[in-house]
């Protein structure tokens, strides 16, 4: 058994949640915040049997797309102002950051 932890942009969250249910994957959604852009994310915890890991990854891949977005950088507030860029920059957002972890035991009470 594996635990899949997928961090996705909030914009992809509902679509991924529906697709996971459609393919009979149970998941737990947690609100999270990204460290770089400080924007909202959703972290999915998905417990799957080893033989279904690739299918779960494909569902995530199909429903979490990266896109370019203009963002206003956060001011350094006490940091090094030399590297601060005072105008919006285009960055790639979205997609998914996925961790697949072994599960030693699983209990459902």
C-alpha positions, -999 to +999 in steps of 0.1 A: +000+000+000+011+036-008+002+070+004+001+096-024+004+132-012-004+156-041-001+193-036-022+211-063-032+247-070-067+255-057-078+262-093-074+224-100-087+211-067-124+206-076-117+190-109-092+166-093-115+157-065-143+148-089-120+128-111-106+108-081-142+100-070-151+090-105-122+065-105-130+052-071-101+067-052-108+079-017-090+111-006-087+136+021-083+173+012-063+197+033-060+234+027-024+244+024-004+275+014+026+275-010+058+289+004+070+306-028+039+325-040+021+323-007-010+313-026-037+288-018-031+251-025-049+219-017-031+189-005-047+155-013-039+124+008-048+093-012-043+058+002-040+033-027-030-003-033+003-007-050-013-019-083-034+013-085-006+038-080+000+044-117-037+049-123-040+075-095-009+093-108-025+094-143-057+109-129-036+136-111-016+142-143-048+146-164-065+171-140-037+193-128-022+215-156+005+241-152-001+275-166+017+309-167+004+336-144+015+372-136+022+376-099+032+406-078+062+397-057+060+400-020+081+428-006+112+417+014+100+432+047+133+432+065+151+411+040+176+420+013+160+448-008+188+445-034+171+414-050+136+427-047+117+431-081+090+458-077+069+448-107+048+418-116+066+388-131+053+358-151+057+325-133+046+289-140+019+278-116-004+248-113+005+212-120+010+190-090+038+182-067+034+145-058+050+123-032+044+085-032+052+070+002+052+034+015+026+026+041+036+001+067+002-002+083-033+010+075-063+009+099-098+021+093-120+022+124 
